């Protein structure tokens, strides 16, 4: 059983479910992700720091440096490596539905350009 510190924000997950009703939901990386056409669009990382779950968002790799300059956005680091094309958005940056929807749509636009898996 996962510790409470690793649990993801179920309220945020429910909001994403409402905005992505046709996406495939999949448990991963101690959280949950939403896939479209076999590609991950967004996901929720577990609350490791006690300051809320973070949203991971797929962005065009060549725009990652610019996206990282936006408020509340940080790099996605996996195994000590910064992942190009992925960012972590702080929970407070998606507190409002329009903010969350904007990040989801931004990612969907990019994912639509990727080959179906």
Secondary structure, DSSP 4 states (H G I P E B T S, - for coil): ---GGG---HHHHHHHHHH-TTSEEEEETTEEEEEETTEEEEEEE--SSSS-PEEEEE--GGGHHHHTTSTTEEEEEETTEEEEEEEEE-GGGG-SHHHHHHHHHHHHHHHTTSPP-
